[in-house]
């Protein structure tokens, strides 16, 4: 089975999209991550949901997790509000790592290898630089277990 055969349509965001809207997209659809594309639709990065969660945790709590217990409910409820003033590009690392991408003709094992090597919850499937779809880790496992 080839990557193009198991790739699914998947929501994407452009790097200039509002970070709060992207977070809502992740939450509403319970996505493991989202592909960030440039203006021409070429994948730039995969933004894992865990990175978005990390972005809403104050830096001082990341430095000392024991402080998480001192935040009152109001402060915790408002933690995501700071995303409203940010763009998706603000949540990406300064130096973008390799895009977790697979060619349309790659095998399931090749896709799995890329996913494992880059520790990504999903892989963008591309042909001639254009995004065809996405393979999530859960989809990859389901297809592998069917075989």
BELSULPE-V465420 format. One record per helix or strand of 3 or more residues. SS is the DSSP state (a for helix, b for strand). FROM is the first residue (numbers start at 1). TO is the last residue. If there is no record, write none. Layout:
SS_FROM_TO ; SS_FROM_TO
This chain:
a_3_6 ; b_12_14 ; a_19_28 ; b_33_37 ; b_43_48 ; a_49_56 ; a_59_63 ; a_65_70 ; a_73_77 ; a_79_85 ; a_88_91 ; b_101_103 ; a_108_118 ; b_122_127 ; b_130_136 ; a_137_146
